[in-house]
Amino acid sequence: MKASQFFISTLKEAPADAEVVSHQLMMRAGLIKKLGAGIYNYMPMGLRVIRKVEAIVR
């Protein structure tokens, strides 16, 4: 599947509330999205990454 067919919203700058480097990168890449205070949602591409890592670990 082409990357242009995915719904990915990327950011040019890291959010101000993201302190950890991995958190900044995941939010900038569009893998996660903040819903509320301490509540995050995995975007479709982020969920796919997690499933692939789980398959590799198994």
N, CA and C atoms as an extended XYZ file, in Angstrom:
174
Properties=species:S:1:pos:R:3:atomname:S:1:resname:S:1:resid:I:1 pbc="F F F"
N         0.840       -1.169        0.000 N   MET     1
C         0.000        0.000        0.000 CA  MET     1
C         0.893        1.242        0.000 C   MET     1
N         0.519        2.235       -0.757 N   LYS     2
C         1.298        3.459       -0.852 CA  LYS     2
C         1.114        4.322        0.391 C   LYS     2
N         2.173        5.024        0.750 N   ALA     3
C         2.099        5.912        1.905 CA  ALA     3
C         1.130        7.059        1.665 C   ALA     3
N         0.920        7.424        0.417 N   SER     4
C         0.006        8.526        0.120 CA  SER     4
C        -1.453        8.149        0.379 C   SER     4
N        -1.744        6.857        0.520 N   GLN     5
C        -3.106        6.410        0.772 CA  GLN     5
C        -3.453        6.399        2.261 C   GLN     5
N        -2.469        6.537        3.128 N   PHE     6
C        -2.694        6.561        4.566 CA  PHE     6
C        -3.083        7.954        5.019 C   PHE     6
N        -3.882        8.008        6.079 N   PHE     7
C        -4.185        9.285        6.711 CA  PHE     7
C        -3.131        9.521        7.777 C   PHE     7
N        -2.157       10.344        7.457 N   ILE     8
C        -1.082       10.643        8.395 CA  ILE     8
C        -0.984       12.159        8.531 C   ILE     8
N        -1.146       12.643        9.746 N   SER     9
C        -0.980       14.074        9.991 CA  SER     9
C         0.336       14.274       10.727 C   SER     9
N         1.316       14.838       10.055 N   THR    10
C         2.623       15.063       10.659 CA  THR    10
C         2.734       16.509       11.124 C   THR    10
N         3.641       16.721       12.059 N   LEU    11
C         3.888       18.056       12.595 CA  LEU    11
C         5.320       18.465       12.275 C   LEU    11
N         5.531       19.739       12.030 N   LYS    12
C         6.885       20.221       11.759 CA  LYS    12
C         7.660       20.453       13.046 C   LYS    12
N         6.972       20.856       14.101 N   GLU    13
C         7.621       21.129       15.374 CA  GLU    13
C         7.035       20.226       16.451 C   GLU    13
N         7.872       19.915       17.430 N   ALA    14
C         7.426       19.066       18.531 CA  ALA    14
C         6.482       19.855       19.435 C   ALA    14
N         5.447       19.206       19.971 N   PRO    15
C         4.534       19.880       20.891 CA  PRO    15
C         5.267       20.323       22.157 C   PRO    15
N         4.813       21.395       22.758 N   ALA    16
C         5.471       21.947       23.943 CA  ALA    16
C         5.366       21.019       25.149 C   ALA    16
N         4.292       20.242       25.256 N   ASP    17
C         4.107       19.379       26.423 CA  ASP    17
C         4.882       18.070       26.330 C   ASP    17
N         5.471       17.759       25.191 N   ALA    18
C         6.236       16.521       25.021 CA  ALA    18
C         7.670       16.752       25.478 C   ALA    18
N         8.082       16.053       26.549 N   GLU    19
C         9.416       16.240       27.105 CA  GLU    19
C        10.384       15.150       26.667 C   GLU    19
N         9.924       13.926       26.550 N   VAL    20
C        10.779       12.799       26.188 CA  VAL    20
C        10.951       12.777       24.671 C   VAL    20
N        12.157       12.455       24.224 N   VAL    21
C        12.461       12.482       22.792 CA  VAL    21
C        11.566       11.518       22.018 C   VAL    21
N        11.341       10.319       22.547 N   SER    22
C        10.508        9.343       21.840 CA  SER    22
C         9.066        9.840       21.714 C   SER    22
N         8.583       10.502       22.739 N   HIS    23
C         7.230       11.065       22.721 CA  HIS    23
C         7.132       12.151       21.655 C   HIS    23
N         8.139       13.010       21.571 N   GLN    24
C         8.168       14.066       20.557 CA  GLN    24
C         8.159       13.476       19.157 C   GLN    24
N         8.981       12.456       18.939 N   LEU    25
C         9.081       11.854       17.612 CA  LEU    25
C         7.790       11.157       17.203 C   LEU    25
N         7.159       10.434       18.149 N   MET    26
C         5.912        9.746       17.822 CA  MET    26
C         4.790       10.731       17.505 C   MET    26
N         4.742       11.841       18.224 N   MET    27
C         3.699       12.835       17.947 CA  MET    27
C         3.973       13.549       16.629 C   MET    27
N         5.236       13.850       16.350 N   ARG    28
C         5.568       14.523       15.090 CA  ARG    28
C         5.318       13.624       13.892 C   ARG    28
N         5.544       12.321       14.053 N   ALA    29
C         5.346       11.383       12.951 CA  ALA    29
C         3.879       11.031       12.746 C   ALA    29
N         3.032       11.395       13.684 N   GLY    30
C         1.611       11.101       13.546 CA  GLY    30
C         1.245        9.701       13.996 C   GLY    30
N         2.086        9.085       14.834 N   LEU    31
C         1.794        7.739       15.322 CA  LEU    31
C         0.826        7.758       16.499 C   LEU    31
N         0.870        8.819       17.299 N   ILE    32
C        -0.046        8.960       18.430 CA  ILE    32
C        -0.656       10.354       18.404 C   ILE    32
N        -1.793       10.496       19.091 N   LYS    33
C        -2.475       11.787       19.178 CA  LYS    33
C        -2.992       11.949       20.599 C   LYS    33
N        -2.816       13.116       21.155 N   LYS    34
C        -3.261       13.380       22.520 CA  LYS    34
C        -4.752       13.685       22.528 C   LYS    34
N        -5.490       12.955       23.373 N   LEU    35
C        -6.931       13.165       23.498 CA  LEU    35
C        -7.286       14.015       24.705 C   LEU    35
N        -6.528       13.849       25.776 N   GLY    36
C        -6.789       14.582       27.003 CA  GLY    36
C        -5.565       14.512       27.886 C   GLY    36
N        -5.705       14.941       29.122 N   ALA    37
C        -4.592       14.922       30.055 CA  ALA    37
C        -4.165       13.480       30.341 C   ALA    37
N        -3.037       13.077       29.798 N   GLY    38
C        -2.511       11.734       30.012 CA  GLY    38
C        -3.187       10.654       29.195 C   GLY    38
N        -4.038       11.015       28.259 N   ILE    39
C        -4.751       10.040       27.429 CA  ILE    39
C        -4.302       10.209       25.982 C   ILE    39
N        -3.754        9.131       25.435 N   TYR    40
C        -3.268        9.165       24.061 CA  TYR    40
C        -3.955        8.090       23.240 C   TYR    40
N        -4.077        8.345       21.964 N   ASN    41
C        -4.716        7.424       21.040 CA  ASN    41
C        -3.708        7.056       19.966 C   ASN    41
N        -3.611        5.768       19.650 N   TYR    42
C        -2.746        5.342       18.558 CA  TYR    42
C        -3.463        5.591       17.241 C   TYR    42
N        -2.793        6.243       16.339 N   MET    43
C        -3.322        6.468       15.003 CA  MET    43
C        -3.137        5.173       14.202 C   MET    43
N        -3.773        5.014       13.058 N   PRO    44
C        -3.688        3.752       12.308 CA  PRO    44
C        -2.259        3.285       12.017 C   PRO    44
N        -1.383        4.199       11.643 N   MET    45
C        -0.006        3.810       11.352 CA  MET    45
C         0.722        3.376       12.624 C   MET    45
N         0.468        4.048       13.740 N   GLY    46
C         1.079        3.676       15.011 CA  GLY    46
C         0.625        2.306       15.472 C   GLY    46
N        -0.643        1.999       15.284 N   LEU    47
C        -1.173        0.688       15.649 CA  LEU    47
C        -0.553       -0.402       14.788 C   LEU    47
N        -0.340       -0.105       13.526 N   ARG    48
C         0.293       -1.073       12.628 CA  ARG    48
C         1.736       -1.349       13.051 C   ARG    48
N         2.443       -0.314       13.467 N   VAL    49
C         3.820       -0.478       13.940 CA  VAL    49
C         3.850       -1.368       15.172 C   VAL    49
N         2.942       -1.136       16.107 N   ILE    50
C         2.898       -1.938       17.332 CA  ILE    50
C         2.611       -3.400       17.009 C   ILE    50
N         1.682       -3.649       16.121 N   ARG    51
C         1.352       -5.037       15.754 CA  ARG    51
C         2.527       -5.731       15.081 C   ARG    51
N         3.276       -5.016       14.253 N   LYS    52
C         4.435       -5.617       13.594 CA  LYS    52
C         5.534       -5.944       14.605 C   LYS    52
N         5.754       -5.051       15.569 N   VAL    53
C         6.759       -5.308       16.605 CA  VAL    53
C         6.340       -6.501       17.453 C   VAL    53
N         5.057       -6.603       17.795 N   GLU    54
C         4.566       -7.755       18.553 CA  GLU    54
C         4.797       -9.052       17.792 C   GLU    54
N         4.574       -9.039       16.489 N   ALA    55
C         4.777      -10.242       15.677 CA  ALA    55
C         6.245      -10.637       15.643 C   ALA    55
N         7.132       -9.661       15.613 N   ILE    56
C         8.566       -9.955       15.601 CA  ILE    56
C         8.999      -10.545       16.929 C   ILE    56
N         8.481      -10.011       18.027 N   VAL    57
C         8.851      -10.492       19.358 CA  VAL    57
C         8.362      -11.915       19.580 C   VAL    57
N         7.207      -12.245       19.057 N   ARG    58
C         6.669      -13.600       19.221 CA  ARG    58
C         7.502      -14.554       18.430 C   ARG    58
